[in-house]
Amino acid sequence: MRVEVAVFATLRRFVPGMPVEGVRYLDVEPGATLADLMVRLGLPPEEVKIVMRNHRQAKLEDPVADGDRVAFIPAVAGG
């Protein structure tokens, strides 16, 4: 299976070799979860505030499917 993974803002520093646009493609085993992807990328759980799968908020225990688009988003501050 192959999934598209986007890592935003401050989370990029945890993923060596992440392209500037913050998107890369990963081959994953059947049955892999969003949590498995997070671990594989080296993202600290306490830094990830929102996980999206196919443009919808998801839970870390959700499985991924071939062709999914996954995004890991940190907490953001604003005024």
mmCIF file of the N, C-alpha and C atoms, coordinates in Angstrom:
data_MODEL
# 
_entry.id   MODEL 
# 
loop_
_atom_site.group_PDB 
_atom_site.id 
_atom_site.type_symbol 
_atom_site.label_atom_id 
_atom_site.label_alt_id 
_atom_site.label_comp_id 
_atom_site.label_asym_id 
_atom_site.label_entity_id 
_atom_site.label_seq_id 
_atom_site.pdbx_PDB_ins_code 
_atom_site.Cartn_x 
_atom_site.Cartn_y 
_atom_site.Cartn_z 
_atom_site.occupancy 
_atom_site.B_iso_or_equiv 
_atom_site.pdbx_formal_charge 
_atom_site.auth_seq_id 
_atom_site.auth_comp_id 
_atom_site.auth_asym_id 
_atom_site.auth_atom_id 
_atom_site.pdbx_PDB_model_num 
ATOM 1   N N  . MET A 1 1  ? 0.845   -1.174 0.000  1.00 0.00 ? 1  MET A N  1 
ATOM 2   C CA . MET A 1 1  ? 0.000   0.000  0.000  1.00 0.00 ? 1  MET A CA 1 
ATOM 3   C C  . MET A 1 1  ? 0.891   1.238  0.000  1.00 0.00 ? 1  MET A C  1 
ATOM 4   N N  . ARG A 1 2  ? 0.382   2.270  -0.608 1.00 0.00 ? 2  ARG A N  1 
ATOM 5   C CA . ARG A 1 2  ? 1.127   3.527  -0.664 1.00 0.00 ? 2  ARG A CA 1 
ATOM 6   C C  . ARG A 1 2  ? 0.206   4.648  -0.214 1.00 0.00 ? 2  ARG A C  1 
ATOM 7   N N  . VAL A 1 3  ? 0.721   5.511  0.698  1.00 0.00 ? 3  VAL A N  1 
ATOM 8   C CA . VAL A 1 3  ? -0.060  6.632  1.192  1.00 0.00 ? 3  VAL A CA 1 
ATOM 9   C C  . VAL A 1 3  ? 0.747   7.920  1.022  1.00 0.00 ? 3  VAL A C  1 
ATOM 10  N N  . GLU A 1 4  ? 0.022   9.018  0.908  1.00 0.00 ? 4  GLU A N  1 
ATOM 11  C CA . GLU A 1 4  ? 0.631   10.346 0.856  1.00 0.00 ? 4  GLU A CA 1 
ATOM 12  C C  . GLU A 1 4  ? 0.577   10.921 2.258  1.00 0.00 ? 4  GLU A C  1 
ATOM 13  N N  . VAL A 1 5  ? 1.710   11.395 2.755  1.00 0.00 ? 5  VAL A N  1 
ATOM 14  C CA . VAL A 1 5  ? 1.779   11.929 4.107  1.00 0.00 ? 5  VAL A CA 1 
ATOM 15  C C  . VAL A 1 5  ? 2.280   13.370 4.061  1.00 0.00 ? 5  VAL A C  1 
ATOM 16  N N  . ALA A 1 6  ? 1.539   14.254 4.702  1.00 0.00 ? 6  ALA A N  1 
ATOM 17  C CA . ALA A 1 6  ? 1.937   15.650 4.829  1.00 0.00 ? 6  ALA A CA 1 
ATOM 18  C C  . ALA A 1 6  ? 2.227   15.933 6.301  1.00 0.00 ? 6  ALA A C  1 
ATOM 19  N N  . VAL A 1 7  ? 3.315   16.656 6.527  1.00 0.00 ? 7  VAL A N  1 
ATOM 20  C CA . VAL A 1 7  ? 3.707   17.042 7.875  1.00 0.00 ? 7  VAL A CA 1 
ATOM 21  C C  . VAL A 1 7  ? 3.828   18.563 7.866  1.00 0.00 ? 7  VAL A C  1 
ATOM 22  N N  . PHE A 1 8  ? 3.111   19.224 8.757  1.00 0.00 ? 8  PHE A N  1 
ATOM 23  C CA . PHE A 1 8  ? 3.025   20.676 8.715  1.00 0.00 ? 8  PHE A CA 1 
ATOM 24  C C  . PHE A 1 8  ? 3.851   21.366 9.792  1.00 0.00 ? 8  PHE A C  1 
ATOM 25  N N  . ALA A 1 9  ? 4.263   22.576 9.451  1.00 0.00 ? 9  ALA A N  1 
ATOM 26  C CA . ALA A 1 9  ? 4.873   23.563 10.352 1.00 0.00 ? 9  ALA A CA 1 
ATOM 27  C C  . ALA A 1 9  ? 5.999   22.965 11.185 1.00 0.00 ? 9  ALA A C  1 
ATOM 28  N N  . THR A 1 10 ? 5.893   23.108 12.501 1.00 0.00 ? 10 THR A N  1 
ATOM 29  C CA . THR A 1 10 ? 6.983   22.722 13.402 1.00 0.00 ? 10 THR A CA 1 
ATOM 30  C C  . THR A 1 10 ? 7.239   21.224 13.428 1.00 0.00 ? 10 THR A C  1 
ATOM 31  N N  . LEU A 1 11 ? 6.311   20.420 12.950 1.00 0.00 ? 11 LEU A N  1 
ATOM 32  C CA . LEU A 1 11 ? 6.524   18.966 12.931 1.00 0.00 ? 11 LEU A CA 1 
ATOM 33  C C  . LEU A 1 11 ? 7.568   18.550 11.904 1.00 0.00 ? 11 LEU A C  1 
ATOM 34  N N  . ARG A 1 12 ? 7.801   19.369 10.909 1.00 0.00 ? 12 ARG A N  1 
ATOM 35  C CA . ARG A 1 12 ? 8.768   19.005 9.860  1.00 0.00 ? 12 ARG A CA 1 
ATOM 36  C C  . ARG A 1 12 ? 10.169  18.774 10.412 1.00 0.00 ? 12 ARG A C  1 
ATOM 37  N N  . ARG A 1 13 ? 10.503  19.456 11.498 1.00 0.00 ? 13 ARG A N  1 
ATOM 38  C CA . ARG A 1 13 ? 11.863  19.315 12.033 1.00 0.00 ? 13 ARG A CA 1 
ATOM 39  C C  . ARG A 1 13 ? 12.141  17.902 12.547 1.00 0.00 ? 13 ARG A C  1 
ATOM 40  N N  . PHE A 1 14 ? 11.111  17.120 12.800 1.00 0.00 ? 14 PHE A N  1 
ATOM 41  C CA . PHE A 1 14 ? 11.285  15.760 13.293 1.00 0.00 ? 14 PHE A CA 1 
ATOM 42  C C  . PHE A 1 14 ? 11.456  14.731 12.170 1.00 0.00 ? 14 PHE A C  1 
ATOM 43  N N  . VAL A 1 15 ? 11.266  15.160 10.934 1.00 0.00 ? 15 VAL A N  1 
ATOM 44  C CA . VAL A 1 15 ? 11.296  14.223 9.806  1.00 0.00 ? 15 VAL A CA 1 
ATOM 45  C C  . VAL A 1 15 ? 12.448  14.589 8.876  1.00 0.00 ? 15 VAL A C  1 
ATOM 46  N N  . PRO A 1 16 ? 13.616  13.986 9.081  1.00 0.00 ? 16 PRO A N  1 
ATOM 47  C CA . PRO A 1 16 ? 14.753  14.280 8.209  1.00 0.00 ? 16 PRO A CA 1 
ATOM 48  C C  . PRO A 1 16 ? 14.421  13.962 6.755  1.00 0.00 ? 16 PRO A C  1 
ATOM 49  N N  . GLY A 1 17 ? 14.823  14.846 5.875  1.00 0.00 ? 17 GLY A N  1 
ATOM 50  C CA . GLY A 1 17 ? 14.599  14.620 4.453  1.00 0.00 ? 17 GLY A CA 1 
ATOM 51  C C  . GLY A 1 17 ? 13.208  14.961 3.966  1.00 0.00 ? 17 GLY A C  1 
ATOM 52  N N  . MET A 1 18 ? 12.374  15.543 4.833  1.00 0.00 ? 18 MET A N  1 
ATOM 53  C CA . MET A 1 18 ? 11.027  15.931 4.404  1.00 0.00 ? 18 MET A CA 1 
ATOM 54  C C  . MET A 1 18 ? 11.165  17.059 3.391  1.00 0.00 ? 18 MET A C  1 
ATOM 55  N N  . PRO A 1 19 ? 10.560  16.908 2.225  1.00 0.00 ? 19 PRO A N  1 
ATOM 56  C CA . PRO A 1 19 ? 10.641  17.961 1.210  1.00 0.00 ? 19 PRO A CA 1 
ATOM 57  C C  . PRO A 1 19 ? 10.060  19.284 1.714  1.00 0.00 ? 19 PRO A C  1 
ATOM 58  N N  . VAL A 1 20 ? 10.466  20.352 1.108  1.00 0.00 ? 20 VAL A N  1 
ATOM 59  C CA . VAL A 1 20 ? 10.015  21.689 1.494  1.00 0.00 ? 20 VAL A CA 1 
ATOM 60  C C  . VAL A 1 20 ? 8.496   21.779 1.511  1.00 0.00 ? 20 VAL A C  1 
ATOM 61  N N  . GLU A 1 21 ? 7.844   21.177 0.554  1.00 0.00 ? 21 GLU A N  1 
ATOM 62  C CA . GLU A 1 21 ? 6.386   21.239 0.507  1.00 0.00 ? 21 GLU A CA 1 
ATOM 63  C C  . GLU A 1 21 ? 5.738   20.384 1.603  1.00 0.00 ? 21 GLU A C  1 
ATOM 64  N N  . GLY A 1 22 ? 6.547   19.604 2.324  1.00 0.00 ? 22 GLY A N  1 
ATOM 65  C CA . GLY A 1 22 ? 6.037   18.856 3.462  1.00 0.00 ? 22 GLY A CA 1 
ATOM 66  C C  . GLY A 1 22 ? 5.258   17.606 3.122  1.00 0.00 ? 22 GLY A C  1 
ATOM 67  N N  . VAL A 1 23 ? 5.412   17.074 1.908  1.00 0.00 ? 23 VAL A N  1 
ATOM 68  C CA . VAL A 1 23 ? 4.658   15.886 1.489  1.00 0.00 ? 23 VAL A CA 1 
ATOM 69  C C  . VAL A 1 23 ? 5.636   14.813 1.011  1.00 0.00 ? 23 VAL A C  1 
ATOM 70  N N  . ARG A 1 24 ? 5.370   13.597 1.436  1.00 0.00 ? 24 ARG A N  1 
ATOM 71  C CA . ARG A 1 24 ? 6.140   12.464 0.913  1.00 0.00 ? 24 ARG A CA 1 
ATOM 72  C C  . ARG A 1 24 ? 5.215   11.260 0.804  1.00 0.00 ? 24 ARG A C  1 
ATOM 73  N N  . TYR A 1 25 ? 5.654   10.281 0.070  1.00 0.00 ? 25 TYR A N  1 
ATOM 74  C CA . TYR A 1 25 ? 4.872   9.066  -0.134 1.00 0.00 ? 25 TYR A CA 1 
ATOM 75  C C  . TYR A 1 25 ? 5.557   7.916  0.594  1.00 0.00 ? 25 TYR A C  1 
ATOM 76  N N  . LEU A 1 26 ? 4.760   7.116  1.285  1.00 0.00 ? 26 LEU A N  1 
ATOM 77  C CA . LEU A 1 26 ? 5.296   5.989  2.029  1.00 0.00 ? 26 LEU A CA 1 
ATOM 78  C C  . LEU A 1 26 ? 4.578   4.710  1.646  1.00 0.00 ? 26 LEU A C  1 
ATOM 79  N N  . ASP A 1 27 ? 5.341   3.642  1.572  1.00 0.00 ? 27 ASP A N  1 
ATOM 80  C CA . ASP A 1 27 ? 4.762   2.315  1.419  1.00 0.00 ? 27 ASP A CA 1 
ATOM 81  C C  . ASP A 1 27 ? 4.528   1.778  2.816  1.00 0.00 ? 27 ASP A C  1 
ATOM 82  N N  . VAL A 1 28 ? 3.334   1.277  3.065  1.00 0.00 ? 28 VAL A N  1 
ATOM 83  C CA . VAL A 1 28 ? 2.978   0.772  4.393  1.00 0.00 ? 28 VAL A CA 1 
ATOM 84  C C  . VAL A 1 28 ? 2.396   -0.635 4.275  1.00 0.00 ? 28 VAL A C  1 
ATOM 85  N N  . GLU A 1 29 ? 2.501   -1.356 5.365  1.00 0.00 ? 29 GLU A N  1 
ATOM 86  C CA . GLU A 1 29 ? 1.968   -2.713 5.419  1.00 0.00 ? 29 GLU A CA 1 
ATOM 87  C C  . GLU A 1 29 ? 0.459   -2.679 5.619  1.00 0.00 ? 29 GLU A C  1 
ATOM 88  N N  . PRO A 1 30 ? -0.254  -3.652 5.079  1.00 0.00 ? 30 PRO A N  1 
ATOM 89  C CA . PRO A 1 30 ? -1.688  -3.749 5.364  1.00 0.00 ? 30 PRO A CA 1 
ATOM 90  C C  . PRO A 1 30 ? -1.919  -3.830 6.874  1.00 0.00 ? 30 PRO A C  1 
ATOM 91  N N  . GLY A 1 31 ? -2.933  -3.143 7.342  1.00 0.00 ? 31 GLY A N  1 
ATOM 92  C CA . GLY A 1 31 ? -3.242  -3.131 8.765  1.00 0.00 ? 31 GLY A CA 1 
ATOM 93  C C  . GLY A 1 31 ? -2.558  -2.010 9.535  1.00 0.00 ? 31 GLY A C  1 
ATOM 94  N N  . ALA A 1 32 ? -1.699  -1.240 8.859  1.00 0.00 ? 32 ALA A N  1 
ATOM 95  C CA . ALA A 1 32 ? -1.022  -0.129 9.533  1.00 0.00 ? 32 ALA A CA 1 
ATOM 96  C C  . ALA A 1 32 ? -2.045  0.924  9.959  1.00 0.00 ? 32 ALA A C  1 
ATOM 97  N N  . THR A 1 33 ? -1.768  1.561  11.074 1.00 0.00 ? 33 THR A N  1 
ATOM 98  C CA . THR A 1 33 ? -2.646  2.605  11.583 1.00 0.00 ? 33 THR A CA 1 
ATOM 99  C C  . THR A 1 33 ? -1.975  3.969  11.431 1.00 0.00 ? 33 THR A C  1 
ATOM 100 N N  . LEU A 1 34 ? -2.741  5.005  11.703 1.00 0.00 ? 34 LEU A N  1 
ATOM 101 C CA . LEU A 1 34 ? -2.181  6.349  11.679 1.00 0.00 ? 34 LEU A CA 1 
ATOM 102 C C  . LEU A 1 34 ? -1.102  6.494  12.750 1.00 0.00 ? 34 LEU A C  1 
ATOM 103 N N  . ALA A 1 35 ? -1.283  5.837  13.879 1.00 0.00 ? 35 ALA A N  1 
ATOM 104 C CA . ALA A 1 35 ? -0.260  5.850  14.931 1.00 0.00 ? 35 ALA A CA 1 
ATOM 105 C C  . ALA A 1 35 ? 1.033   5.208  14.426 1.00 0.00 ? 35 ALA A C  1 
ATOM 106 N N  . ASP A 1 36 ? 0.925   4.123  13.646 1.00 0.00 ? 36 ASP A N  1 
ATOM 107 C CA . ASP A 1 36 ? 2.104   3.478  13.080 1.00 0.00 ? 36 ASP A CA 1 
ATOM 108 C C  . ASP A 1 36 ? 2.864   4.447  12.172 1.00 0.00 ? 36 ASP A C  1 
ATOM 109 N N  . LEU A 1 37 ? 2.121   5.211  11.375 1.00 0.00 ? 37 LEU A N  1 
ATOM 110 C CA . LEU A 1 37 ? 2.760   6.199  10.506 1.00 0.00 ? 37 LEU A CA 1 
ATOM 111 C C  . LEU A 1 37 ? 3.472   7.272  11.323 1.00 0.00 ? 37 LEU A C  1 
ATOM 112 N N  . MET A 1 38 ? 2.824   7.731  12.380 1.00 0.00 ? 38 MET A N  1 
ATOM 113 C CA . MET A 1 38 ? 3.404   8.764  13.229 1.00 0.00 ? 38 MET A CA 1 
ATOM 114 C C  . MET A 1 38 ? 4.733   8.278  13.822 1.00 0.00 ? 38 MET A C  1 
ATOM 115 N N  . VAL A 1 39 ? 4.746   7.050  14.320 1.00 0.00 ? 39 VAL A N  1 
ATOM 116 C CA . VAL A 1 39 ? 5.963   6.474  14.889 1.00 0.00 ? 39 VAL A CA 1 
ATOM 117 C C  . VAL A 1 39 ? 7.036   6.328  13.812 1.00 0.00 ? 39 VAL A C  1 
ATOM 118 N N  . ARG A 1 40 ? 6.654   5.829  12.676 1.00 0.00 ? 40 ARG A N  1 
ATOM 119 C CA . ARG A 1 40 ? 7.613   5.623  11.583 1.00 0.00 ? 40 ARG A CA 1 
ATOM 120 C C  . ARG A 1 40 ? 8.274   6.930  11.160 1.00 0.00 ? 40 ARG A C  1 
ATOM 121 N N  . LEU A 1 41 ? 7.513   8.017  11.189 1.00 0.00 ? 41 LEU A N  1 
ATOM 122 C CA . LEU A 1 41 ? 8.060   9.324  10.824 1.00 0.00 ? 41 LEU A CA 1 
ATOM 123 C C  . LEU A 1 41 ? 8.871   9.951  11.949 1.00 0.00 ? 41 LEU A C  1 
ATOM 124 N N  . GLY A 1 42 ? 8.763   9.413  13.154 1.00 0.00 ? 42 GLY A N  1 
ATOM 125 C CA . GLY A 1 42 ? 9.505   9.965  14.279 1.00 0.00 ? 42 GLY A CA 1 
ATOM 126 C C  . GLY A 1 42 ? 8.841   11.179 14.908 1.00 0.00 ? 42 GLY A C  1 
ATOM 127 N N  . LEU A 1 43 ? 7.528   11.293 14.746 1.00 0.00 ? 43 LEU A N  1 
ATOM 128 C CA . LEU A 1 43 ? 6.803   12.429 15.307 1.00 0.00 ? 43 LEU A CA 1 
ATOM 129 C C  . LEU A 1 43 ? 6.451   12.162 16.767 1.00 0.00 ? 43 LEU A C  1 
ATOM 130 N N  . PRO A 1 44 ? 6.842   13.046 17.689 1.00 0.00 ? 44 PRO A N  1 
ATOM 131 C CA . PRO A 1 44 ? 6.478   12.852 19.093 1.00 0.00 ? 44 PRO A CA 1 
ATOM 132 C C  . PRO A 1 44 ? 4.967   13.028 19.273 1.00 0.00 ? 44 PRO A C  1 
ATOM 133 N N  . PRO A 1 45 ? 4.302   12.083 19.902 1.00 0.00 ? 45 PRO A N  1 
ATOM 134 C CA . PRO A 1 45 ? 2.840   12.160 20.061 1.00 0.00 ? 45 PRO A CA 1 
ATOM 135 C C  . PRO A 1 45 ? 2.361   13.455 20.701 1.00 0.00 ? 45 PRO A C  1 
ATOM 136 N N  . GLU A 1 46 ? 3.134   13.986 21.642 1.00 0.00 ? 46 GLU A N  1 
ATOM 137 C CA . GLU A 1 46 ? 2.719   15.206 22.322 1.00 0.00 ? 46 GLU A CA 1 
ATOM 138 C C  . GLU A 1 46 ? 2.775   16.442 21.425 1.00 0.00 ? 46 GLU A C  1 
ATOM 139 N N  . GLU A 1 47 ? 3.446   16.336 20.285 1.00 0.00 ? 47 GLU A N  1 
ATOM 140 C CA . GLU A 1 47 ? 3.549   17.459 19.352 1.00 0.00 ? 47 GLU A CA 1 
ATOM 141 C C  . GLU A 1 47 ? 2.442   17.453 18.295 1.00 0.00 ? 47 GLU A C  1 
ATOM 142 N N  . VAL A 1 48 ? 1.819   16.291 18.079 1.00 0.00 ? 48 VAL A N  1 
ATOM 143 C CA . VAL A 1 48 ? 0.769   16.162 17.069 1.00 0.00 ? 48 VAL A CA 1 
ATOM 144 C C  . VAL A 1 48 ? -0.574  16.458 17.720 1.00 0.00 ? 48 VAL A C  1 
ATOM 145 N N  . LYS A 1 49 ? -1.269  17.468 17.219 1.00 0.00 ? 49 LYS A N  1 
ATOM 146 C CA . LYS A 1 49 ? -2.556  17.849 17.807 1.00 0.00 ? 49 LYS A CA 1 
ATOM 147 C C  . LYS A 1 49 ? -3.748  17.417 16.959 1.00 0.00 ? 49 LYS A C  1 
ATOM 148 N N  . ILE A 1 50 ? -3.560  17.365 15.634 1.00 0.00 ? 50 ILE A N  1 
ATOM 149 C CA . ILE A 1 50 ? -4.647  16.970 14.737 1.00 0.00 ? 50 ILE A CA 1 
ATOM 150 C C  . ILE A 1 50 ? -4.088  16.009 13.694 1.00 0.00 ? 50 ILE A C  1 
ATOM 151 N N  . VAL A 1 51 ? -4.858  14.958 13.419 1.00 0.00 ? 51 VAL A N  1 
ATOM 152 C CA . VAL A 1 51 ? -4.519  14.022 12.347 1.00 0.00 ? 51 VAL A CA 1 
ATOM 153 C C  . VAL A 1 51 ? -5.693  13.998 11.392 1.00 0.00 ? 51 VAL A C  1 
ATOM 154 N N  . MET A 1 52 ? -5.391  14.189 10.124 1.00 0.00 ? 52 MET A N  1 
ATOM 155 C CA . MET A 1 52 ? -6.416  14.179 9.083  1.00 0.00 ? 52 MET A CA 1 
ATOM 156 C C  . MET A 1 52 ? -6.154  13.006 8.139  1.00 0.00 ? 52 MET A C  1 
ATOM 157 N N  . ARG A 1 53 ? -7.228  12.361 7.710  1.00 0.00 ? 53 ARG A N  1 
ATOM 158 C CA . ARG A 1 53 ? -7.125  11.324 6.682  1.00 0.00 ? 53 ARG A CA 1 
ATOM 159 C C  . ARG A 1 53 ? -8.171  11.635 5.633  1.00 0.00 ? 53 ARG A C  1 
ATOM 160 N N  . ASN A 1 54 ? -7.715  11.858 4.418  1.00 0.00 ? 54 ASN A N  1 
ATOM 161 C CA . ASN A 1 54 ? -8.609  12.191 3.311  1.00 0.00 ? 54 ASN A CA 1 
ATOM 162 C C  . ASN A 1 54 ? -9.496  13.395 3.643  1.00 0.00 ? 54 ASN A C  1 
ATOM 163 N N  . HIS A 1 55 ? -8.850  14.418 4.215  1.00 0.00 ? 55 HIS A N  1 
ATOM 164 C CA . HIS A 1 55 ? -9.473  15.709 4.517  1.00 0.00 ? 55 HIS A CA 1 
ATOM 165 C C  . HIS A 1 55 ? -10.506 15.656 5.632  1.00 0.00 ? 55 HIS A C  1 
ATOM 166 N N  . ARG A 1 56 ? -10.469 14.604 6.457  1.00 0.00 ? 56 ARG A N  1 
ATOM 167 C CA . ARG A 1 56 ? -11.372 14.506 7.602  1.00 0.00 ? 56 ARG A CA 1 
ATOM 168 C C  . ARG A 1 56 ? -10.544 14.163 8.839  1.00 0.00 ? 56 ARG A C  1 
ATOM 169 N N  . GLN A 1 57 ? -10.934 14.745 9.968  1.00 0.00 ? 57 GLN A N  1 
ATOM 170 C CA . GLN A 1 57 ? -10.209 14.453 11.192 1.00 0.00 ? 57 GLN A CA 1 
ATOM 171 C C  . GLN A 1 57 ? -10.338 12.971 11.515 1.00 0.00 ? 57 GLN A C  1 
ATOM 172 N N  . ALA A 1 58 ? -9.230  12.384 11.959 1.00 0.00 ? 58 ALA A N  1 
ATOM 173 C CA . ALA A 1 58 ? -9.182  10.948 12.222 1.00 0.00 ? 58 ALA A CA 1 
ATOM 174 C C  . ALA A 1 58 ? -8.563  10.681 13.585 1.00 0.00 ? 58 ALA A C  1 
ATOM 175 N N  . LYS A 1 59 ? -8.672  9.441  14.022 1.00 0.00 ? 59 LYS A N  1 
ATOM 176 C CA . LYS A 1 59 ? -8.078  8.995  15.282 1.00 0.00 ? 59 LYS A CA 1 
ATOM 177 C C  . LYS A 1 59 ? -6.825  8.197  14.965 1.00 0.00 ? 59 LYS A C  1 
ATOM 178 N N  . LEU A 1 60 ? -5.855  8.244  15.872 1.00 0.00 ? 60 LEU A N  1 
ATOM 179 C CA . LEU A 1 60 ? -4.590  7.553  15.639 1.00 0.00 ? 60 LEU A CA 1 
ATOM 180 C C  . LEU A 1 60 ? -4.757  6.051  15.460 1.00 0.00 ? 60 LEU A C  1 
ATOM 181 N N  . GLU A 1 61 ? -5.786  5.476  16.065 1.00 0.00 ? 61 GLU A N  1 
ATOM 182 C CA . GLU A 1 61 ? -5.975  4.024  15.935 1.00 0.00 ? 61 GLU A CA 1 
ATOM 183 C C  . GLU A 1 61 ? -6.651  3.625  14.621 1.00 0.00 ? 61 GLU A C  1 
ATOM 184 N N  . ASP A 1 62 ? -7.061  4.605  13.823 1.00 0.00 ? 62 ASP A N  1 
ATOM 185 C CA . ASP A 1 62 ? -7.695  4.303  12.541 1.00 0.00 ? 62 ASP A CA 1 
ATOM 186 C C  . ASP A 1 62 ? -6.684  3.676  11.574 1.00 0.00 ? 62 ASP A C  1 
ATOM 187 N N  . PRO A 1 63 ? -7.109  2.658  10.830 1.00 0.00 ? 63 PRO A N  1 
ATOM 188 C CA . PRO A 1 63 ? -6.216  2.061  9.831  1.00 0.00 ? 63 PRO A CA 1 
ATOM 189 C C  . PRO A 1 63 ? -6.117  2.949  8.596  1.00 0.00 ? 63 PRO A C  1 
ATOM 190 N N  . VAL A 1 64 ? -5.018  2.789  7.888  1.00 0.00 ? 64 VAL A N  1 
ATOM 191 C CA . VAL A 1 64 ? -4.864  3.503  6.619  1.00 0.00 ? 64 VAL A CA 1 
ATOM 192 C C  . VAL A 1 64 ? -5.124  2.526  5.479  1.00 0.00 ? 64 VAL A C  1 
ATOM 193 N N  . ALA A 1 65 ? -5.538  3.090  4.340  1.00 0.00 ? 65 ALA A N  1 
ATOM 194 C CA . ALA A 1 65 ? -5.808  2.283  3.155  1.00 0.00 ? 65 ALA A CA 1 
ATOM 195 C C  . ALA A 1 65 ? -4.965  2.810  2.000  1.00 0.00 ? 65 ALA A C  1 
ATOM 196 N N  . ASP A 1 66 ? -4.781  1.987  1.027  1.00 0.00 ? 66 ASP A N  1 
ATOM 197 C CA . ASP A 1 66 ? -4.015  2.373  -0.152 1.00 0.00 ? 66 ASP A CA 1 
ATOM 198 C C  . ASP A 1 66 ? -4.585  3.656  -0.754 1.00 0.00 ? 66 ASP A C  1 
ATOM 199 N N  . GLY A 1 67 ? -3.711  4.614  -1.006 1.00 0.00 ? 67 GLY A N  1 
ATOM 200 C CA . GLY A 1 67 ? -4.120  5.863  -1.625 1.00 0.00 ? 67 GLY A CA 1 
ATOM 201 C C  . GLY A 1 67 ? -4.580  6.939  -0.656 1.00 0.00 ? 67 GLY A C  1 
ATOM 202 N N  . ASP A 1 68 ? -4.615  6.634  0.648  1.00 0.00 ? 68 ASP A N  1 
ATOM 203 C CA . ASP A 1 68 ? -5.027  7.648  1.623  1.00 0.00 ? 68 ASP A CA 1 
ATOM 204 C C  . ASP A 1 68 ? -4.083  8.845  1.599  1.00 0.00 ? 68 ASP A C  1 
ATOM 205 N N  . ARG A 1 69 ? -4.658  10.007 1.942  1.00 0.00 ? 69 ARG A N  1 
ATOM 206 C CA . ARG A 1 69 ? -3.886  11.232 2.125  1.00 0.00 ? 69 ARG A CA 1 
ATOM 207 C C  . ARG A 1 69 ? -3.960  11.565 3.612  1.00 0.00 ? 69 ARG A C  1 
ATOM 208 N N  . VAL A 1 70 ? -2.810  11.551 4.265  1.00 0.00 ? 70 VAL A N  1 
ATOM 209 C CA . VAL A 1 70 ? -2.734  11.728 5.712  1.00 0.00 ? 70 VAL A CA 1 
ATOM 210 C C  . VAL A 1 70 ? -1.966  13.004 6.016  1.00 0.00 ? 70 VAL A C  1 
ATOM 211 N N  . ALA A 1 71 ? -2.452  13.762 6.997  1.00 0.00 ? 71 ALA A N  1 
ATOM 212 C CA . ALA A 1 71 ? -1.759  14.982 7.419  1.00 0.00 ? 71 ALA A CA 1 
ATOM 213 C C  . ALA A 1 71 ? -1.617  14.998 8.933  1.00 0.00 ? 71 ALA A C  1 
ATOM 214 N N  . PHE A 1 72 ? -0.426  15.344 9.378  1.00 0.00 ? 72 PHE A N  1 
ATOM 215 C CA . PHE A 1 72 ? -0.153  15.525 10.807 1.00 0.00 ? 72 PHE A CA 1 
ATOM 216 C C  . PHE A 1 72 ? 0.051   17.002 11.041 1.00 0.00 ? 72 PHE A C  1 
ATOM 217 N N  . ILE A 1 73 ? -0.702  17.558 11.994 1.00 0.00 ? 73 ILE A N  1 
ATOM 218 C CA . ILE A 1 73 ? -0.728  18.998 12.216 1.00 0.00 ? 73 ILE A CA 1 
ATOM 219 C C  . ILE A 1 73 ? -0.424  19.286 13.680 1.00 0.00 ? 73 ILE A C  1 
ATOM 220 N N  . PRO A 1 74 ? 0.502   20.236 13.949 1.00 0.00 ? 74 PRO A N  1 
ATOM 221 C CA . PRO A 1 74 ? 0.789   20.603 15.335 1.00 0.00 ? 74 PRO A CA 1 
ATOM 222 C C  . PRO A 1 74 ? -0.201  21.623 15.847 1.00 0.00 ? 74 PRO A C  1 
ATOM 223 N N  . ALA A 1 75 ? -0.105  21.915 17.129 1.00 0.00 ? 75 ALA A N  1 
ATOM 224 C CA . ALA A 1 75 ? -0.898  23.018 17.695 1.00 0.00 ? 75 ALA A CA 1 
ATOM 225 C C  . ALA A 1 75 ? -0.390  24.307 17.062 1.00 0.00 ? 75 ALA A C  1 
ATOM 226 N N  . VAL A 1 76 ? -1.296  25.204 16.787 1.00 0.00 ? 76 VAL A N  1 
ATOM 227 C CA . VAL A 1 76 ? -0.912  26.496 16.228 1.00 0.00 ? 76 VAL A CA 1 
ATOM 228 C C  . VAL A 1 76 ? -1.432  27.594 17.140 1.00 0.00 ? 76 VAL A C  1 
ATOM 229 N N  . ALA A 1 77 ? -0.722  28.691 17.144 1.00 0.00 ? 77 ALA A N  1 
ATOM 230 C CA . ALA A 1 77 ? -1.135  29.830 17.962 1.00 0.00 ? 77 ALA A CA 1 
ATOM 231 C C  . ALA A 1 77 ? -1.456  30.990 17.027 1.00 0.00 ? 77 ALA A C  1 
ATOM 232 N N  . GLY A 1 78 ? -2.320  31.807 17.461 1.00 0.00 ? 78 GLY A N  1 
ATOM 233 C CA . GLY A 1 78 ? -2.662  32.969 16.648 1.00 0.00 ? 78 GLY A CA 1 
ATOM 234 C C  . GLY A 1 78 ? -3.308  34.028 17.507 1.00 0.00 ? 78 GLY A C  1 
ATOM 235 N N  . GLY A 1 79 ? -3.590  35.131 16.894 1.00 0.00 ? 79 GLY A N  1 
ATOM 236 C CA . GLY A 1 79 ? -4.143  36.221 17.666 1.00 0.00 ? 79 GLY A CA 1 
ATOM 237 C C  . GLY A 1 79 ? -5.413  36.686 17.155 1.00 0.00 ? 79 GLY A C  1 
# 
